[in-house]
Amino acid sequence: MAKHYSVEEKIEILSFLDKGWGITEVAQYHSLSTSTVKRWRNQYQLKGIGGLKPIYPYPETPENQHAADLYNAFLNYFLLDGTFLGYYSDETRKLINEILDANDAQLKIEPGDMDELAQAATQNDYFGLNYYQSQFIKAYDGDNESSFNGTGEKGTSAFKFKGVGELVKKPGVEQTDWDWNIYPEGLYDILKIVSERYPNSKTIYITENGLGFKDRYEGPDQVIEDDERIDYIDQHLDAILKARKEGVNVQGYFVWSLQDQFSWANGYNKRYGLFYVDFETQKREIKKSAQWFKELSNTIPQ
């Protein structure tokens, strides 16, 4: 029977993808079910899973650094502060309020919310970290504009956040067809941040990490060549091992995903699996990455 249990998966998605920008009140709910956690904690090791995305300024200027600070607070520290500190630090509150003021919004905290956060912060046995990419940002003074690339047509995404900044492409950083930056350094950086800024995070597991792209299917019973996925996983494992050598307590890694599947944002076009799925026949075909990962799993240090 499983002894590790996730109370919540991708807490930040409940608010960000559902509510987005430009609303009267920000909906980053305190999705930390303290009473439920207390009930089951004697039987299971419990955690929450968060998708973290380090933000870097580009080019490096004071204005762009401030934009990165704002977006890091919104995407990363607002979640992490509540999860591991049990309160929002003065710096996080200051940055969040700056974003809210620019959007004529407010942070709504109900009576008892902060007590709930304080209790929840003591209930984490370990932290599940989902990492796919980092992003680069520059200062921006304008209204909210966004274009989500859900088709894999490279170069069609655009994000401009009022009161925060505009996402940009950094030369030399490879991107997928969905405009996601392949940046393993970001995984190393966020592991160090979580470990040093939030010592209460204890054990860390990488609960999702993988590469989604359009796999090339050559025909039945043929191994699908996906060297890009192998390179991606290999580089991110190197980043994890580097962090471990420097004292970060990472104890597990899970590839996303075992097989291709349906995505609510991208349909069937974006494939993450180590095994290829023909969605019409439901037949599975092995990818080169599955063979590689099987061999690698027998050599990864404990």
C-alpha positions in Angstrom: 0.0 0.0 0.0 1.3 3.5 -0.8 2.8 5.4 2.0 3.4 8.7 0.2 0.3 10.8 -0.6 -0.2 14.1 -2.3 -2.9 16.3 -0.8 -2.9 18.7 -3.7 -1.3 18.7 -7.2 -0.2 22.0 -8.8 -1.9 24.3 -6.3 -1.0 27.3 -8.4 -2.9 26.1 -11.4 -6.3 26.3 -9.5 -5.9 30.0 -9.4 -3.8 31.1 -12.4 -5.3 29.1 -15.3 -8.8 29.4 -13.9 -8.8 33.1 -13.0 -5.9 34.6 -14.9 -5.2 38.3 -14.9 -7.2 41.5 -14.8 -9.9 40.4 -12.2 -11.0 42.4 -9.2 -9.6 39.9 -6.7 -6.7 37.5 -7.0 -7.8 33.9 -6.5 -4.6 32.2 -5.1 -6.5 30.1 -2.6 -5.0 28.6 0.5 -5.4 25.1 -0.9 -3.8 23.5 2.2 -6.4 21.1 3.7 -5.0 21.2 7.3 -7.8 19.2 9.0 -7.6 16.4 6.3 -3.8 16.3 6.6 -3.9 16.0 10.4 -6.3 13.0 10.1 -4.1 11.0 7.8 -0.6 12.1 8.7 -0.1 9.2 11.1 -0.5 6.7 8.3 1.0 8.5 5.3 3.8 10.9 4.5 1.9 13.8 3.0 2.9 16.7 0.7 1.7 19.2 -1.8 3.0 19.5 -5.3 3.8 22.8 -6.9 4.9 23.7 -10.4 7.7 26.1 -10.0 9.2 28.3 -12.8 12.3 30.4 -12.0 12.1 33.9 -13.7 15.3 35.7 -14.9 15.7 39.2 -16.3 16.8 39.7 -19.9 18.7 41.8 -20.6 20.1 42.2 -17.1 19.1 45.8 -16.1 17.7 47.1 -12.8 14.3 47.5 -14.4 14.2 44.0 -15.8 15.5 42.6 -12.5 12.5 44.2 -10.7 10.2 42.7 -13.3 11.8 39.3 -12.5 11.3 39.9 -8.8 7.7 40.7 -9.3 7.0 37.6 -11.4 9.0 35.3 -9.1 6.9 36.5 -6.2 3.7 35.8 -8.1 4.6 32.4 -9.6 6.9 31.0 -6.9 7.3 32.7 -3.6 3.6 33.4 -2.9 3.0 29.6 -3.0 6.2 28.7 -1.2 5.8 31.2 1.6 2.4 30.0 2.4 3.4 26.3 2.2 6.6 26.4 4.2 6.7 29.6 6.2 3.0 29.6 7.2 2.8 33.3 6.3 3.7 35.7 3.5 7.1 37.4 4.0 7.2 41.2 4.0 9.0 41.2 0.6 6.5 38.8 -1.0 3.6 40.9 0.3 5.2 44.1 -1.0 5.7 42.7 -4.5 2.3 41.1 -4.7 0.6 44.3 -3.6 2.5 46.2 -6.3 1.1 43.9 -8.9 -2.4 44.2 -7.4 -2.3 47.9 -7.3 -1.3 48.1 -11.0 -4.3 46.0 -11.8 -6.8 47.7 -9.5 -7.1 44.4 -7.5 -6.7 43.4 -3.9 -5.4 40.5 -1.8 -8.4 39.0 0.0 -7.6 37.2 3.2 -10.5 35.9 5.2 -10.6 35.6 9.0 -8.7 32.5 10.0 -6.8 32.1 6.8 -3.4 33.0 8.3 -4.0 30.6 11.2 -4.8 27.9 8.6 -1.5 28.7 6.8 0.5 28.6 10.0 -0.9 25.1 10.9 -0.4 23.8 7.4 3.2 24.8 7.3 4.0 22.2 10.1 2.3 19.3 8.2 4.6 18.9 5.2 6.6 15.7 5.3 8.1 16.4 1.9 7.7 18.6 -1.2 6.9 17.5 -4.7 8.4 19.9 -7.3 7.2 19.9 -10.9 9.7 21.5 -13.3 9.6 21.9 -17.0 11.0 25.3 -17.9 12.2 28.7 -16.8 11.2 32.1 -18.3 12.9 35.4 -19.1 11.3 38.8 -18.6 11.8 42.4 -19.3 10.1 45.5 -17.9 6.8 46.4 -19.5 4.5 49.4 -19.1 1.2 48.5 -20.8 -2.0 46.5 -20.5 -2.4 42.7 -20.2 -1.9 40.8 -23.5 -1.5 37.1 -23.8 -1.5 34.4 -26.6 -1.2 30.8 -25.5 0.6 28.4 -27.8 -1.4 25.2 -27.5 -0.8 24.0 -31.1 2.9 23.6 -31.3 3.3 26.4 -33.8 6.6 27.9 -32.7 6.7 31.6 -31.9 3.0 32.1 -31.4 3.0 32.6 -27.6 3.1 36.1 -26.2 2.7 37.2 -22.5 2.6 40.8 -21.4 1.6 41.3 -17.7 0.4 44.7 -16.5 2.4 45.8 -13.6 4.9 43.0 -14.0 6.7 42.6 -17.4 6.8 41.0 -20.8 8.2 37.5 -21.4 11.0 37.4 -23.9 13.2 34.9 -25.7 16.8 34.8 -24.5 19.3 34.1 -27.4 21.1 30.8 -27.0 18.3 29.2 -25.0 16.6 26.4 -27.0 12.8 26.4 -27.1 10.3 23.7 -27.9 7.6 24.1 -30.6 5.4 25.2 -27.7 7.8 28.1 -26.9 9.0 26.5 -23.6 12.6 27.2 -22.7 14.9 24.2 -22.2 16.9 25.5 -19.3 18.1 22.8 -16.8 20.0 25.5 -14.9 16.6 26.7 -13.7 15.9 23.4 -12.0 19.2 23.6 -10.1 18.5 27.2 -9.1 15.0 26.5 -7.8 16.2 23.5 -5.8 18.8 25.7 -4.1 16.2 28.4 -3.5 13.7 26.0 -1.9 16.4 24.3 0.2 18.0 27.5 1.5 15.0 29.9 1.7 12.6 27.2 3.1 14.5 24.8 5.3 11.1 23.4 6.4 10.8 21.9 2.9 12.7 18.8 4.3 12.8 16.1 1.6 12.2 17.1 -2.1 11.0 14.9 -4.9 10.9 15.9 -8.5 7.4 14.8 -9.2 7.2 15.9 -12.8 9.9 16.6 -15.4 9.9 15.8 -19.1 9.8 17.1 -22.6 6.7 17.4 -24.8 7.1 17.5 -28.6 5.9 15.9 -31.8 7.4 12.5 -31.9 8.2 11.0 -35.3 6.4 7.7 -35.8 8.0 5.7 -38.5 5.7 2.7 -38.5 4.6 -0.3 -36.5 7.1 -2.1 -34.4 9.8 0.5 -35.0 11.6 2.1 -32.1 10.8 5.8 -32.1 13.9 8.0 -32.1 13.5 10.8 -29.5 17.0 11.9 -28.7 15.7 15.3 -27.8 13.8 13.8 -24.9 16.9 11.8 -23.8 19.1 14.9 -23.9 16.4 16.9 -21.9 16.1 14.3 -19.1 19.9 13.8 -19.0 20.6 17.5 -18.6 18.0 17.9 -15.8 19.3 14.8 -13.9 22.7 16.4 -14.0 21.2 19.6 -12.5 19.6 17.5 -9.7 22.9 15.7 -9.0 24.7 19.0 -8.8 22.2 20.3 -6.3 22.4 17.0 -4.3 26.2 17.3 -4.1 25.7 20.8 -2.6 23.4 19.5 0.1 19.9 19.8 -1.4 17.9 16.8 -0.1 16.4 15.5 -3.3 15.4 11.9 -2.9 13.4 11.0 -6.0 12.7 11.8 -9.6 9.7 11.0 -11.8 9.6 11.4 -15.5 6.5 12.9 -17.1 5.3 10.7 -18.4 5.1 6.9 -18.8 3.1 7.2 -22.0 1.5 9.8 -24.3 -1.8 11.1 -23.1 -4.5 13.8 -23.5 -3.6 17.3 -22.4 -6.4 19.7 -21.4 -4.3 22.6 -22.8 -2.7 20.9 -25.9 -4.9 18.0 -26.9 -3.2 15.0 -28.3 -0.5 16.8 -30.3 2.0 17.3 -27.5 3.5 14.0 -26.5 5.5 13.5 -23.2 5.5 9.7 -22.9 8.4 7.3 -22.9 6.0 5.1 -24.8 4.1 6.2 -27.9 0.3 5.8 -28.0 -1.7 5.5 -31.2 -4.8 7.2 -30.0 -7.0 5.6 -32.6 -6.0 2.0 -32.0 -4.6 2.4 -28.5 -1.5 0.4 -29.5 1.7 1.3 -27.6 5.1 1.5 -29.2 8.4 1.9 -27.4 10.5 5.0 -27.8 14.3 5.1 -27.6 14.0 7.2 -24.4 12.2 4.3 -22.6 15.1 1.9 -23.4 17.6 4.6 -22.3 15.8 5.4 -19.1 15.5 1.7 -18.1 19.2 1.3 -18.4 19.9 4.6 -16.6 17.6 3.7 -13.7 20.0 0.8 -12.8 22.9 3.2 -12.5 21.6 6.3 -10.8 23.1 6.7 -7.3 20.8 6.3 -4.3 
